[in-house]
Amino acid sequence: MTTGRSGRTVRDLRRGNRSAVLQRLYFGGPMSRQELGPATGLSSGSVSNVVGELVADGLLEEAGIVDSDGGRPRTLLRVAPGSAHMIGVDVGETRVRVELFDLTLTELARTELPLLPRGCYDVGPIVDHVRTGIATVLADAGVGTERLLGVGVGVPGIIDREAPGGTVVHGQTIGWDAVPLEALLRATKAVPEEVPYLIDNGARTLGQAEMWFGAGRGAREAVVVLFGSGVGASLITDGSGTALEWGHLTVSVGGRRCRCGARGCLEAYAGAESVLARWAERGGGPGPASGGVGGGDGDGDGRTVGAGGVVGVFEPDEEEALSALLDAAGAGDALALAVLEETAEYLGAGLSDVINLFRPERILIGGWAGLLLGPHILPAVREHATRYSLRHPAARVSIDLGSLGPDAVTVGAATLPLSAFFAAGGRRALPEPPAEQPGWQTAMEVRGSTGQSRG
């Protein structure tokens, strides 16, 4: 194989050219061949060769004809939606959501399987839910695995991709101690061996989705917050994403006990579970389940811990309970209003830490609880974040809600195999994912404002 001075082979160059054309059409298309040259920096001959290959592979298709200035009409090209599929999985706090997408991330099928008992993170049932969900969405859409680029999975916890045998998850808050998730999923044989599983932290997949398709478009530096029963975040700087265990920053020394086992974590004050616990402790809201939150364990944390360290949860559903809190506040209930104001201050104080540390230009709040509470507390969150932050970084940051809704983690998970597909020049990646998900930074650099994806 011929190698250039930079050490890149002809195969590397061809792969890079294919990737450049694919990504430009994906995020900025449709485009003509003549437009692709300046947009990608490739010669007209290279564009012609690459487009011919991608059309022959079924990855590109014609998208109409436009008139040119005095010349022949030009044929527009776009990525062919049905040429490949991705599956995104969100291992959430109450259910496992599985969605099947075409290549442009248009949803083809979805299913949700509840975690029973509610909030139970036993590994075996979750792995079985993923297996069942994959089979269900493929059957519902009537597609096979021949064009499946991969299965992206968003989970809570710290992700170790360097472990022998595949990706391992360290999820202290959910009782996962070095769970070999990739090997367990592979053992279900839900997909053929050549189809990769790409596993990442759920907050990071949320961040990737918002940066590619949502409220983060155009930002070079952003923090995306996942606000649910607990809280997490991801930091995106120049296209590179890192999951932050933001919910476990200490905001009160010796304070309330967090579900991670430590005291005084932000999550123990700002997570939806803790917000509802504080409301119940003061006599407001729906009653806790038997042995659930609000009974107390004698250390002031408002939580009852049963055998095996399992923490009781609210009944009814947390989303319903949080809606009840908002209804009470809307009716002028002083207790509910006080709990919301406290929550806004804790969130604002927590955001001030990331503002001072990372100086992002944008902070986006997502997750089911963030999207539910955000419209009611966002002005107060901004005010408190500014008050607790240094003036200079606070003056350049905007704090807003994410725009992709409750599906953002699943969409972000599906972008993991899509990103690897781009980096491989439009070919399915190997089953073992690299330490850094490829293609993210490049994709952000070529992203256009009128791309066809997420139709």
N, C-alpha and C positions, 0 to 999 in steps of 0.2 A: 504494500500500500504506500503510495507516494505521500511524503510528509513535507510540509512547508517549513519555513524558518521558525514560525511560532510553535511548531510541534503539532499543528493540526493536520489531520489527514484529509484527503479528498472526501472521504465519507463524512468527516466532521463538518467540513464546509458545506456539503450538500444538505446535511441535517440542519445546520444553522440557517441556510437559505430557505429550506422548507418551513422551518419554524417561523422565520420572519414574515413570510408571505401569509401563512396561516393566521398568525396572531394579528397582523394588520387587517386582514379581512374580517376576522372574528370581532375585533373591538372597534374597527373603523369602517367596515364595509357596508354595502357592496362597493366595489371599485372596478375600474377597467384595468387591463394590463398596462396601459400607458400611465395610469396613475400610480400603479404599484411600484414602478421603478423609483421615482423620487421619494415615495413614502417609505420604502425599505432600504434605499441606498444601493440597490442591485442594478446591474446593467440590464438593458432590454433583453439581451440574449439569455441571461440567467433567469429573469422573470419568466420568459417564454418556456424555458426548460422546466422550471419548477412548477409552473401552472399546468403544463402538460402532464407531469407526473401526478400531481394532486387530483387533476380531473380523472386521469386513468385509475387512480385509487378510489375514486368515488367520493372524495372529500370536498370537492368544489363543484358548483353547478352554476349555470347561467341564471342571472337575476334580472334580465331585461336588456334593452338597448337604448342608448342615449345618443343624441346628435352631437357631433363635434364641430368645431369652428371651421367650416368649409371643407372638412375632410369626410372620410367614411364614418358612418355611425360606429360607435364603440360598444362592445359587449361588456356588460357588468358581470362580475363574478361575486359569489358569496359562498360561505361555508354551507355544505349540504346538511340540514338538520338531522336527517335520518341515517347519516353515514356512520354514526357511533352512538353509544349510550353510556351513561354513568349512573351509579347508584350512590346516593347520599344517605347516611345513617346518623341520627341524633339520639344518643343515649342520654335521655333527659332525666328530669327529676321525678316524673310520674309515669313516663311511658317511653317506649322505643319507637321512634318515627323512622320509616324507611320510604324513600322516594326514588323513582326511576325518572331520569331525564334523557332527552335527546342531546345531540352535540351542542346545541345552542342553549341548553339548560331550560328548555320548555318541559314542564312536568308532564309525564305520560301516565304515571300511576303512583299511588301512595297507600300506605297502610300504617296504622298505629296500634301498638300492643301495650296494654297497661302493665305497670310494675305492681304486682300484687304479692303480699299486702302493700298498700300504697307506700312508695318511697323505698321499697326493698331493693337493694342493689346486689343481691346474690348473683354471682357470676354465671352460674349454670343457666338459670332462666333467661338472663339477658342474652347470652350467646345463642340460646335456642330461639329467642325472639328475633334476633338478627337473621338467623337461618330461615325462619318461617317468613319473615318480612321480605327477604330477597326472593324467595320462591313465589310469594304472593304477587309482588309488583311485576315480575317477569311474566307470570301467567295472565295477570289482568291486562297487561299491554300486548300480550301475544307475541313477545319477542324472545329470542334465545340469547345465549351468551357469546355468540360468535363475534358480535360487534361491541361487546361490553369492555370498556377501557379499564374499569376497576371499580372497587367499592371503597368509598371514603367514609370514615367513621369518626365522629366527634364525640369525645368522652370527657368527663371531669378528670382532673388529675395531671400529674407530671408524666410526660411521654419519654420513654427511653427507646430509641430506634437502634441503638448499638448492641443491644443484648443478644446473646446467642439464641438462635431459633426464631428471631423476629421481635416485633415491637412489644414492649412490656409497659404496663400502666401502673403508676404508683398513685393511688387515689386514697389518701389518708382519710378524707372526710366521708368517704363512702365505704370504708373498710376494705379497700383493695390494697394488698401488700404485694407488689411486684407480680401482678397478674399477667401471664403470658397471653395477652388477648389475641395477638395475630395467630399464634399457634392454635389456640382454641377455636378461633373462627375457621382457620384452614382445615381443622379436623372435621368440621361439619360437612365438608364437601358441597357447600351451597353453590360454589362456582368452581370451574375447572382450575387446575394448578397454575395455568398461565395467566389467570386474571389476578392482578395484585389487590391486596388490602392495604390501604394507606390510612393510618390512624393518627389523629392529632387531638390536641386539647380543644374542647368545644368553644371556648372563648376565642381561640385563634381561628377556628373555622368561621365563626361569626364575623371576626374582623376581616378575614379574607373576602367574605361575601360582600360586606359593606364597602370595602375598598374597591372591589372590581365593579360592582353593579349598583351600589346603594349610595348612602349619604357621604361616604368617604371618597368618592370619585374626585380625582384631581389633587388630593392632599398628599404631600410627601411625608408628613409626620402626623400620626394620629394614634390615639388610644381608644379602643372600642371596648365597652363595658358590657359584660353579660350579667344581668341582674335578674335572678330568679329566687328560689328558696335560699340560695347562697349568692355570693358575688364573685366574679372573676373578671379578668381583663386581658387584652392583648395589645402589644405595642408594635406599631408598624413604622419603620424608619427607612426611607429610601427603598421601599418595596420589600424589606425583610421583616418577617413577623416573628414575634416572640410572645409566648404565653406568660402572663404575670399572675402569680398567686397573690393578687392584690387584696383579696378578701381576708388574707391572714396577716396583713399589717396590723401592728398593735396600736389601737387608738385609746386604750384605757388600761394602764398598768394594774394588774390584779382585778380586772373587770369581769364582765359576764363570761361564762364558759362558752367557748365555741365548739362546734361539732367536731373540729379537728383535735380537741382535747386541751388546747391552750386557753388562756384567759385574755379577754380584752381585744380580740380580733375585730376588725371592721365588720366582718360577716356576722358576728354575734350581736350587732346593733343595727345593721343596714339590710341584711338579707330578709326576704319576705317572711321566712319562718320566724325570725327573731322580731320583726316588726309586729307580727300577729301575737307573739308571746308577750311582748311588752303591753299590747292593748289588753290582752286577757288578764294579765297580772293586776291591772288597775281596775278590773271589773267591767271592761267593755267587750263587745264582740261576741261571737258564737262561743259556746263552751267547748273546752278541749275534749278530745276523746278520752276514754277511760285510760288512766295511766299516761295521758298525753301532756302536751305543752301546757304550762300554767300550774301544774300541780306542785312544781318546785322540787328540788332535791336537797334543800337545806343549805345551799351555798350561794343563793341569790341569783342563780342563772335562769330561773323560771322554766326549767326543763326537767322532766322526769326520765331517768335512765333505768331501763329494765334489765333483765338478764341478758348477758352477752353485750351489754353496752348499747342496745338499740334504743334510740330516742323516740319517744312518742310524738305523734304528729297531730295537727289540727283536724278536726272534723267540723264542718264539712270541708270540701276541697279548698286548698289554699287560695286558688283564684277566686272562688266564691266568697271566701272570708275577706280577702283583700278588697273585693268589690263592695262588700258590706261596710268595711271601714271607710271607703270613699263615699258611700251613700250617707253614712253617719256624719262624716265631715261636711258633706254638702248640705246637710240639714242643720248645720250649726252646732253639732255636738262638740263641746269643749274638749272632752277627753280624746276623741278621734282627731281633732285638729291639732292637739298638742303632740300626739304620736307622729302625725305626718310632718309637723315642723321639726321634731327631733330627728326623724329619718332624713329629712332634707339636709339638716346640719351635719349629720354623720357622713352622708354621701359627699357633701361639699367639702368637708374636711378631708375625707379620703381622696377625693379628686385633687385637692391641693398638693398632696404628696406627689402624685404623678406629674402635676404641672411643674412643681419645683425641681423634680428629679430629671424629667425628660423633655420639658418645654415643648410639648406637641402643639401643632397649629389647630388641631381639631380633636374634640372628645365626643364620642357617640355613645349613647346609652341604648342598649337593646335587651333582649330577654323578655320573657312574658311579664314579669313583674315590672321591669323598667318601662315597657310600653304601656302597661296599665296605669302605673303611678305617674309616669313622666309628665303627661299634660297637666297634672295637678300640682306637682312639686318642682318642676324644672326651673321656674324663675327663682325660687328660694335656693335651689341647689347651686345655680349660677352665682347668686349673691354670696352664699357661704364659701364657695370655692374661691371667689375673688378675695374675700376677707381673710382667708387663711393662707393665701398664696403670696409669694413675692410679687411686687407690682409689675416688674417688667415681663416675666413669662405669663402672668395673668392677663396682661393687656393684649397679648397676641393670640390667645386661644379662644375658640368658640366651643360651646357645649350645647349639643342638640341631641335629638332622638335619632336612632337608626331608622332607615326607611324601608327595610325589607320585611318587617313583620315577624311573626313567630316561626317562619320557615327558614330564617337566615342561617341557622346552624347547619341544617340539612343541605341547603344550597352551597354553603361554604365547604361542607364535607365532600360534595360532588365535585368541587373545583380541584380537589387534591389529585384525582386521576386525570382531570383535564389539564392541569398544570404540567404533570409528568408527560402527558401526551404531546403538549406543545414542545417541551424540551427535547423529546425524542423525534421531533420533526414530523409529527403526524403518524406515529406508530405507537402501539401499545407498549407501555413501560414494562420492565422486568418486575416480577412479583416482589422483590426486596426493594422497599423505598429507600432513597438516599437520606442522609442525615438532614440535609436542607432540601425542602421541597423545591424542585427546579421550576423555572419559568415565571415565578411570581413577579420578580422585579422587571423582567423583560416585558411581561404582559402589561404591567402598569405603565411602562414607558410608551408603549404603542397604542394604548387605550384611546379610542376616539369617543366623541360625545354623542354619536348617533349609531352606535353599534347595534347589530341585530340580535345579540344574545339576550337571554332572559325574556324570550317572547312569551 
